[in-house]
Amino acid sequence: MSDNKELRGPEDASRIAIHEDYEVRYWSNKFGVTHEQLKEAVDAVGHSAAAVEEHLKG
């Protein structure tokens, strides 16, 4: 089963798929950060949405 690129939100709300443009847009908007800041946070703490949110609140 492939990802539906038309979705506005993530397939799995607990994980950030940084390689999917629509998810990068969704999570960047949700956390109020740039795409680069989101990618840096994922690099720092992994793909867990909760961990990324905590890291960005920092």
Order of alpha helices (4+ residues) and beta strands (2+ residues): alpha-alpha-alpha
